[in-house]
Amino acid sequence: MKLLKDILYKVRIEQVVGSTNTAIEHIVFDSRKVTAFSAFVATRGTQVDGHAYIAKAVELGALAIICEELPAELKDGVTYVRVQNAAEALGQLAANFHDSPAKKLKLVGITGTNGKTSTATLLFRLFRALGYKCGLISTVEIRIGQRTIPSTHTTPDAVRLNELLAEMVAEKVTHCFMEVSSHSVVQERIAGLHFAAGVFTNITHDHLDYHGTFAEYIKAKKRFFDQLPASAFALVNADDVNSAVMLQNTKASKHSYAVRSMADHRARIVENQLTGLHLNIDGHDVYARLIGEFNASNLLAVYTTATLMGEAPLNVLTALSDLEPPRGRFQLVRSTSGIIGIVDYAHTPDALKNVLSTINEVCGDNEQVITVVGCGGDRDRGKRPVMARIATELSSHVVLTSDNPRSEEPMAILEEMRSGVAANDQHRVWVNVDRREAIRQAVGMAKPGDVVLLAGKGHETYQEIQGVKHPFDDVAVLKETLELLHK
């Protein structure tokens, strides 16, 4: 329990009606979760405006209302606090309520279109190998030491985020590695958090359904770095043309890494095979179990972050060589017949191009690359024809199939994808709405030495169709199909 006046610290207040000596036991922004002694924050979402539920929150026992507009009727015994930005206030209130847990550990935020999950997970595993008790907040999972918690969002809401960080502090976690999505920045989910470092991987075509334009998407990523304190460091991928933009207004110390460009820290690919990478990082040779230039970039980001945090380079390189990729990120599934299956989360044009380019680099001239790919419903439609075109240009055969169609008609999504395929390539493209059957079709085309890529869903263990999540695991289905068709 905290006094309202204490948890209002640093909140940009416009007006207060009532006493701030009120004792608060919970902070909520969903009126359905209001109980006695709650502070209800009326945030404005994309679908719902919390201001419409202030009366309900008061009825359920809320003792404090934090909002941008005071309601017409003010109830005695309830304190009303008008603020400039309720979403921003929610983050600060949540941080204050839990005694600013982010300041009690080293919190590293990783942002970018591609590579966030891999980089965050690899950092978590690296620092754990170096002997630290670590936390991880990612698209795939949340980890507090050895404990695993299912993940529902790339970046949780501000209340849940501070609860998790407080749990980490209580369990003596010293480092936490966290994905920072562009949505979370715009929606102020990270407001009130203190970051020790920010890492930028890259930015490509994605989430334009939400941000509207690529310029707004870049601005959202940049805001994360604008908010870093002077005590932090900002690390950016100099191979991305927008990396300099991220650093323009940051107070943090500035550092860069690159595989193809000049940078403070560099990696050179000596050898790239299906068995792994041989890299030269800042003059040191290291062998890694990951594959491809995009993973060389991720590994370099991990190495640079660790050394900037004071870890000895040789200790970092030794631990780096034992790291394995996160689930669903270029995950190999081999059959006894010699067919190679790969499951990857690639769900953007750039990610798909990177994965397929890597596969083509390590494959021989006689091996086919057969790609199964779809696009999510209720998301950026502009990338659909682009994804299909890239898949066709870099594959021997392509099977277009359902990803998570959500509320859209699956075949309509696939027709939009197919429109991006050149006329002279249409004969190499099949459309199969049923993802399981599409995988079976692709595996049926393959012969020993060929590669079957399942792109788009990666770690996900469900398929969302018309609001219902059906169990579906690409890795499990691929293993099952390979065993069935190629014993």
C-alpha positions as CSV (number, residue, x, y, z in Angstrom):
1,M,0.0,0.0,0.0
2,K,1.3,3.4,-1.0
3,L,0.0,7.0,-0.5
4,L,-1.3,8.6,-3.7
5,K,1.0,11.6,-3.2
6,D,4.1,9.3,-3.2
7,I,3.2,7.4,-6.4
8,L,2.4,10.7,-8.2
9,Y,6.1,11.6,-8.1
10,K,7.3,12.9,-11.6
11,V,3.7,12.7,-13.0
12,R,2.8,15.8,-15.1
13,I,-0.2,17.0,-13.1
14,E,-2.6,19.6,-14.3
15,Q,-5.2,19.6,-11.5
16,V,-6.0,17.7,-8.3
17,V,-9.5,17.5,-6.7
18,G,-9.4,15.8,-3.3
19,S,-6.7,14.5,-1.0
20,T,-3.5,12.9,-2.2
21,N,-3.0,11.3,1.3
22,T,-5.3,8.5,0.1
23,A,-3.8,5.0,0.5
24,I,-3.6,3.0,-2.7
25,E,-3.3,-0.8,-3.0
26,H,-3.6,-1.3,-6.8
27,I,-3.0,0.6,-10.0
28,V,-5.3,-0.5,-12.9
29,F,-6.3,0.8,-16.3
30,D,-8.9,-1.8,-17.0
31,S,-12.1,-0.9,-15.1
32,R,-13.0,-4.6,-14.9
33,K,-10.0,-5.1,-12.6
34,V,-10.9,-2.3,-10.1
35,T,-11.2,-3.3,-6.5
36,A,-11.3,-1.4,-3.2
37,F,-8.4,1.0,-2.7
38,S,-7.5,1.1,-6.5
39,A,-6.2,4.0,-8.5
40,F,-7.9,3.8,-11.9
41,V,-6.0,5.4,-14.8
42,A,-8.3,6.4,-17.7
43,T,-6.0,5.8,-20.8
44,R,-7.1,6.3,-24.4
45,G,-6.6,3.2,-26.4
46,T,-7.0,2.5,-30.2
47,Q,-10.4,0.9,-29.5
48,V,-11.6,2.1,-26.1
49,D,-11.3,5.3,-24.1
50,G,-10.9,4.7,-20.4
51,H,-12.7,8.0,-19.6
52,A,-16.0,6.2,-20.5
53,Y,-15.4,3.8,-17.5
54,I,-14.6,6.3,-14.7
55,A,-18.1,6.0,-13.2
56,K,-17.9,2.2,-13.2
57,A,-14.4,2.3,-11.6
58,V,-15.7,4.6,-8.8
59,E,-18.7,2.3,-8.3
60,L,-16.3,-0.7,-7.9
61,G,-14.3,1.0,-5.2
62,A,-11.6,3.1,-6.9
63,L,-10.3,5.8,-4.5
64,A,-8.3,7.7,-7.1
65,I,-9.0,8.6,-10.7
66,I,-6.1,9.7,-13.0
67,C,-7.4,11.1,-16.2
68,E,-6.9,13.7,-18.9
69,E,-10.5,15.2,-18.6
70,L,-12.4,15.3,-15.3
71,P,-15.9,13.8,-15.4
72,A,-18.9,16.0,-15.0
73,E,-19.8,14.4,-11.7
74,L,-17.2,14.2,-8.9
75,K,-17.9,11.8,-6.1
76,D,-17.0,12.7,-2.5
77,G,-14.2,10.6,-1.0
78,V,-12.6,10.0,-4.4
79,T,-9.5,12.0,-5.5
80,Y,-9.4,13.1,-9.1
81,V,-6.0,13.9,-10.7
82,R,-6.0,15.5,-14.2
83,V,-2.8,14.9,-16.1
84,Q,-1.3,15.8,-19.5
85,N,-1.0,12.2,-20.7
86,A,-2.7,9.4,-18.9
87,A,-0.7,6.6,-20.7
88,E,2.5,8.3,-19.7
89,A,1.2,8.8,-16.1
90,L,0.3,5.1,-15.9
91,G,3.9,4.1,-16.5
92,Q,5.3,6.5,-14.0
93,L,2.7,5.6,-11.4
94,A,3.4,1.9,-11.9
95,A,7.2,2.5,-11.5
96,N,6.7,4.6,-8.4
97,F,4.3,2.0,-6.9
98,H,6.9,-0.7,-7.2
99,D,9.8,1.5,-6.0
100,S,11.3,2.0,-9.5
101,P,12.5,-1.6,-10.0
102,A,14.2,-0.8,-13.3
103,K,16.8,1.3,-11.3
104,K,17.7,-1.7,-9.2
105,L,19.0,-3.8,-12.0
106,K,20.7,-3.3,-15.4
107,L,17.8,-3.1,-17.9
108,V,18.8,-3.3,-21.5
109,G,16.1,-2.6,-24.2
110,I,16.4,-4.0,-27.7
111,T,14.4,-2.4,-30.5
112,G,14.3,-2.9,-34.3
113,T,12.1,-4.6,-36.9
114,N,14.1,-7.9,-37.0
115,G,16.5,-9.4,-34.5
116,K,14.9,-8.2,-31.3
117,T,14.0,-11.6,-30.0
118,S,17.2,-13.3,-31.0
119,T,19.4,-10.5,-29.6
120,A,17.5,-10.3,-26.3
121,T,17.5,-14.1,-25.9
122,L,21.1,-14.4,-26.7
123,L,22.0,-11.7,-24.2
124,F,20.0,-13.5,-21.6
125,R,21.8,-16.8,-22.3
126,L,25.2,-15.1,-22.5
127,F,25.0,-13.3,-19.2
128,R,23.6,-16.4,-17.5
129,A,26.6,-18.3,-18.8
130,L,28.8,-15.6,-17.4
131,G,27.4,-16.3,-14.0
132,Y,24.6,-13.7,-13.5
133,K,21.0,-14.2,-12.5
134,C,19.1,-12.7,-15.4
135,G,15.6,-11.8,-16.6
136,L,14.2,-11.8,-20.1
137,I,11.1,-10.1,-21.5
138,S,10.5,-11.2,-25.1
139,T,8.0,-12.1,-27.7
140,V,8.6,-15.8,-27.1
141,E,8.8,-15.9,-23.3
142,I,9.4,-14.1,-20.0
143,R,12.2,-15.5,-17.8
144,I,13.0,-14.7,-14.2
145,G,16.1,-16.7,-13.4
146,Q,15.1,-20.3,-14.0
147,R,11.3,-19.5,-14.0
148,T,9.5,-19.2,-17.3
149,I,6.2,-17.2,-17.8
150,P,4.3,-17.3,-21.1
151,S,4.5,-14.1,-23.1
152,T,1.4,-12.5,-24.6
153,H,2.9,-9.3,-26.0
154,T,6.4,-8.3,-27.3
155,T,6.4,-5.6,-24.5
156,P,3.8,-6.0,-21.7
157,D,1.7,-3.1,-20.5
158,A,3.2,-0.7,-18.0
159,V,1.6,-2.2,-14.9
160,R,2.6,-5.8,-15.8
161,L,6.0,-4.6,-16.8
162,N,6.8,-3.1,-13.4
163,E,5.3,-6.1,-11.6
164,L,7.7,-8.3,-13.5
165,L,10.7,-6.1,-12.9
166,A,9.8,-5.9,-9.2
167,E,9.6,-9.8,-9.1
168,M,13.1,-9.9,-10.7
169,V,14.5,-7.5,-8.0
170,A,12.9,-9.6,-5.3
171,E,14.6,-12.7,-6.7
172,K,17.9,-10.9,-6.9
173,V,18.1,-10.7,-10.7
174,T,20.9,-8.3,-11.7
175,H,20.4,-8.0,-15.5
176,C,17.2,-7.9,-17.6
177,F,17.1,-7.9,-21.4
178,M,13.9,-6.7,-22.9
179,E,12.4,-6.3,-26.3
180,V,11.0,-2.8,-26.9
181,S,8.4,-2.7,-29.6
182,S,7.4,0.5,-31.5
183,H,3.9,0.1,-30.2
184,S,5.1,0.1,-26.6
185,V,7.0,3.4,-27.2
186,V,4.0,5.1,-28.7
187,Q,1.6,3.7,-26.1
188,E,4.0,4.8,-23.3
189,R,4.3,1.3,-21.9
190,I,8.0,2.0,-21.1
191,A,7.3,5.4,-19.5
192,G,9.0,5.7,-16.1
193,L,11.5,2.9,-16.7
194,H,15.3,3.5,-16.3
195,F,17.3,1.8,-19.0
196,A,21.1,1.1,-18.7
197,A,21.3,0.6,-22.5
198,G,19.4,0.7,-25.7
199,V,20.2,-1.5,-28.8
200,F,18.9,-0.8,-32.3
201,T,19.1,-3.8,-34.7
202,N,17.5,-2.4,-37.9
203,I,14.3,-1.0,-39.3
204,T,12.4,-2.2,-42.3
205,H,8.8,-2.3,-43.7
206,D,6.5,-3.4,-40.9
207,H,3.6,-2.3,-38.7
208,L,2.5,0.4,-41.2
209,D,-1.1,-0.7,-40.4
210,Y,-0.5,0.9,-37.0
211,H,1.9,3.7,-37.6
212,G,0.5,4.8,-40.9
213,T,3.8,5.8,-42.6
214,F,7.4,4.5,-42.5
215,A,8.5,8.0,-41.2
216,E,6.2,7.6,-38.2
217,Y,7.5,4.0,-37.6
218,I,11.1,5.4,-37.5
219,K,10.0,8.2,-35.2
220,A,8.5,5.6,-32.8
221,K,11.8,3.7,-32.6
222,K,13.8,6.9,-32.3
223,R,11.7,8.0,-29.3
224,F,13.2,5.1,-27.3
225,F,16.7,6.5,-27.8
226,D,15.6,10.1,-27.2
227,Q,14.4,9.0,-23.7
228,L,17.6,7.2,-22.6
229,P,19.4,8.9,-19.7
230,A,23.0,10.2,-19.9
231,S,24.1,7.3,-17.8
232,A,23.1,4.8,-20.4
233,F,24.7,3.8,-23.7
234,A,23.0,3.6,-27.1
235,L,24.3,0.9,-29.5
236,V,23.1,1.0,-33.2
237,N,23.7,-1.2,-36.2
238,A,25.6,1.0,-38.7
239,D,24.7,-1.4,-41.5
240,D,21.2,0.2,-41.3
241,V,20.9,3.6,-43.0
242,N,18.6,4.8,-40.3
243,S,21.0,4.1,-37.4
244,A,22.3,7.7,-37.3
245,V,18.7,9.0,-36.9
246,M,18.3,6.9,-33.7
247,L,21.3,8.7,-32.2
248,Q,20.4,12.3,-33.1
249,N,18.9,13.5,-29.8
250,T,20.0,10.9,-27.3
251,K,21.8,11.9,-24.1
252,A,23.3,8.4,-23.9
253,S,26.9,7.6,-25.0
254,K,26.9,6.6,-28.7
255,H,28.3,3.3,-30.1
256,S,28.0,1.4,-33.3
257,Y,28.5,-2.1,-34.7
258,A,28.4,-3.5,-38.3
259,V,29.2,-6.4,-40.5
260,R,29.3,-4.5,-43.8
261,S,30.0,-0.9,-42.8
262,M,32.6,1.1,-40.8
263,A,31.7,1.1,-37.1
264,D,33.2,1.1,-33.6
265,H,32.9,-2.6,-33.5
266,R,33.0,-4.9,-36.5
267,A,32.6,-8.5,-37.4
268,R,33.8,-10.3,-40.6
269,I,32.3,-13.5,-41.8
270,V,35.1,-16.0,-42.4
271,E,32.9,-18.9,-43.1
272,N,29.1,-19.5,-43.2
273,Q,27.8,-23.0,-43.3
274,L,24.8,-25.0,-42.1
275,T,27.0,-26.1,-39.2
276,G,27.5,-22.5,-38.1
277,L,29.5,-19.3,-38.5
278,H,33.2,-18.6,-38.3
279,L,33.5,-14.9,-37.4
280,N,36.3,-12.5,-36.7
281,I,35.0,-10.0,-34.1
282,D,37.2,-7.0,-33.3
283,G,40.2,-9.1,-34.4
284,H,39.2,-12.2,-32.4
285,D,38.2,-15.5,-34.1
286,V,35.1,-17.2,-32.8
287,Y,33.0,-20.2,-34.0
288,A,29.2,-19.9,-33.4
289,R,26.4,-22.4,-33.8
290,L,24.2,-19.8,-35.5
291,I,23.9,-19.4,-39.3
292,G,23.8,-16.4,-41.7
293,E,24.8,-12.8,-41.9
294,F,21.8,-11.6,-39.9
295,N,22.9,-13.9,-37.1
296,A,26.5,-12.6,-37.4
297,S,25.0,-9.1,-36.9
298,N,23.0,-10.3,-33.9
299,L,26.0,-12.0,-32.3
300,L,28.1,-8.8,-32.8
301,A,25.3,-6.8,-31.1
302,V,25.4,-9.2,-28.2
303,Y,29.2,-9.2,-28.0
304,T,29.4,-5.3,-28.1
305,T,26.6,-4.9,-25.5
306,A,28.3,-7.3,-23.1
307,T,31.7,-5.6,-23.5
308,L,30.2,-2.1,-23.1
309,M,28.7,-3.4,-19.9
310,G,32.2,-4.2,-18.6
311,E,32.5,-7.9,-19.4
312,A,36.0,-9.2,-20.6
313,P,36.0,-9.7,-24.4
314,L,37.6,-13.2,-24.2
315,N,35.1,-14.3,-21.6
316,V,32.3,-13.1,-23.8
317,L,33.6,-14.8,-26.9
318,T,34.0,-18.1,-25.1
319,A,30.4,-18.0,-23.9
320,L,29.2,-16.7,-27.4
321,S,30.6,-19.9,-29.1
322,D,28.2,-22.1,-27.0
323,L,25.0,-20.1,-27.7
324,E,22.1,-21.7,-29.6
325,P,19.4,-19.7,-31.5
326,P,16.0,-19.1,-29.8
327,R,13.2,-21.4,-30.7
328,G,11.7,-20.7,-34.2
329,R,14.7,-18.6,-35.3
330,F,16.4,-20.4,-38.1
331,Q,15.7,-23.6,-36.3
332,L,17.0,-26.7,-38.1
333,V,14.8,-29.8,-38.4
334,R,16.7,-32.7,-40.1
335,S,15.2,-35.8,-41.5
336,T,16.9,-39.2,-41.7
337,S,16.5,-39.0,-45.5
338,G,18.7,-35.9,-45.7
339,I,16.0,-33.3,-46.2
340,I,16.7,-30.2,-44.2
341,G,13.8,-28.3,-42.6
342,I,14.1,-24.8,-41.3
343,V,11.5,-23.0,-39.2
344,D,11.9,-19.2,-38.9
345,Y,9.7,-16.3,-37.7
346,A,10.5,-14.2,-40.8
347,H,7.3,-12.3,-41.2
348,T,8.6,-9.1,-42.9
349,P,10.0,-8.7,-46.4
350,D,13.5,-8.0,-45.1
351,A,13.6,-10.9,-42.7
352,L,12.4,-13.3,-45.4
353,K,15.0,-12.1,-47.8
354,N,17.7,-12.5,-45.2
355,V,16.7,-16.0,-44.3
356,L,16.4,-17.1,-48.0
357,S,19.6,-15.4,-49.0
358,T,21.4,-17.3,-46.2
359,I,19.9,-20.6,-47.2
360,N,21.0,-20.0,-50.8
361,E,24.5,-19.2,-49.7
362,V,25.0,-22.5,-47.8
363,C,23.1,-24.7,-50.3
364,G,24.8,-26.4,-53.3
365,D,23.8,-25.7,-56.9
366,N,21.8,-29.0,-57.1
367,E,19.6,-28.5,-54.0
368,Q,16.1,-27.0,-54.2
369,V,14.8,-24.4,-51.7
370,I,11.1,-24.9,-51.1
371,T,9.4,-22.2,-49.1
372,V,6.0,-22.2,-47.3
373,V,4.9,-18.7,-46.4
374,G,1.9,-16.6,-45.6
375,C,1.0,-13.2,-44.2
376,G,-1.1,-12.4,-41.1
377,G,-4.6,-11.0,-41.4
378,D,-5.6,-7.6,-40.0
379,R,-2.0,-6.4,-40.4
380,D,0.0,-4.4,-43.0
381,R,-1.4,-5.4,-46.4
382,G,1.3,-3.6,-48.3
383,K,3.9,-6.3,-47.6
384,R,1.9,-9.2,-48.9
385,P,2.8,-9.0,-52.6
386,V,6.4,-8.1,-51.6
387,M,6.7,-11.2,-49.4
388,A,5.4,-13.5,-52.2
389,R,7.8,-11.9,-54.8
390,I,10.8,-12.3,-52.5
391,A,9.9,-15.9,-51.7
392,T,9.5,-16.7,-55.4
393,E,12.7,-15.0,-56.5
394,L,14.8,-16.8,-53.9
395,S,13.1,-20.2,-53.9
396,S,12.8,-23.1,-56.3
397,H,9.1,-23.6,-55.4
398,V,6.8,-21.7,-53.2
399,V,3.6,-22.7,-51.4
400,L,1.5,-19.8,-50.2
401,T,-0.6,-20.7,-47.2
402,S,-2.4,-19.3,-44.2
403,D,-0.3,-17.6,-41.4
404,N,-2.7,-16.2,-38.8
405,P,-5.6,-15.0,-41.0
406,R,-7.4,-13.6,-37.9
407,S,-10.7,-12.0,-39.0
408,E,-9.8,-11.9,-42.7
409,E,-10.8,-14.4,-45.4
410,P,-7.6,-16.6,-45.8
411,M,-7.9,-16.9,-49.6
412,A,-8.2,-13.1,-50.0
413,I,-4.9,-12.7,-48.2
414,L,-3.2,-15.3,-50.5
415,E,-4.6,-13.7,-53.6
416,E,-3.0,-10.4,-52.5
417,M,0.2,-12.2,-52.0
418,R,0.1,-14.0,-55.4
419,S,-0.4,-10.7,-57.1
420,G,3.2,-9.9,-56.4
421,V,4.5,-12.9,-58.3
422,A,5.8,-12.2,-61.8
423,A,3.8,-13.9,-64.6
424,N,6.8,-16.1,-65.7
425,D,7.2,-17.4,-62.1
426,Q,3.5,-18.3,-61.4
427,H,4.1,-21.9,-62.5
428,R,6.4,-22.3,-59.4
429,V,3.9,-21.1,-57.0
430,W,1.1,-23.1,-55.3
431,V,-1.7,-21.8,-53.1
432,N,-2.9,-24.1,-50.3
433,V,-5.0,-22.4,-47.6
434,D,-4.6,-25.3,-45.1
435,R,-1.1,-24.8,-43.5
436,R,-0.7,-28.4,-42.5
437,E,-1.5,-29.6,-46.1
438,A,0.8,-26.9,-47.4
439,I,3.7,-28.2,-45.3
440,R,2.9,-31.7,-46.5
441,Q,2.9,-30.5,-50.1
442,A,6.3,-28.8,-49.7
443,V,7.9,-31.8,-48.0
444,G,6.4,-34.0,-50.7
445,M,8.3,-32.1,-53.4
446,A,11.7,-32.3,-51.6
447,K,14.4,-34.8,-52.1
448,P,17.6,-35.5,-50.0
449,G,19.7,-32.4,-49.8
450,D,16.8,-30.0,-50.4
451,V,15.7,-27.4,-47.9
452,V,12.1,-26.8,-46.8
453,L,11.6,-23.4,-45.2
454,L,8.5,-22.7,-43.1
455,A,8.5,-18.9,-42.7
456,G,6.3,-16.5,-40.6
457,K,5.2,-18.3,-37.4
458,G,8.5,-19.5,-35.9
459,H,8.0,-20.0,-32.1
460,E,4.2,-19.7,-32.2
461,T,2.2,-22.7,-31.2
462,Y,-1.2,-21.6,-32.5
463,Q,-3.0,-20.4,-35.6
464,E,-5.5,-17.6,-35.1
465,I,-8.6,-17.9,-37.3
466,Q,-11.8,-15.8,-36.8
467,G,-10.8,-14.9,-33.2
468,V,-10.0,-18.5,-32.2
469,K,-6.5,-19.7,-31.5
470,H,-6.1,-23.3,-32.8
471,P,-3.1,-25.4,-31.7
472,F,-0.5,-25.4,-34.4
473,D,3.3,-25.7,-34.1
474,D,5.4,-25.5,-37.3
475,V,8.3,-27.4,-35.7
476,A,6.1,-30.3,-34.6
477,V,4.2,-30.5,-37.9
478,L,7.4,-30.4,-39.9
479,K,9.0,-33.2,-37.8
480,E,5.8,-35.3,-38.1
481,T,5.5,-34.7,-41.9
482,L,9.2,-35.5,-42.5
483,E,8.9,-38.7,-40.6
484,L,5.7,-39.7,-42.4
485,L,6.8,-38.9,-46.0
486,H,10.6,-39.6,-45.7
487,K,11.2,-42.5,-43.4
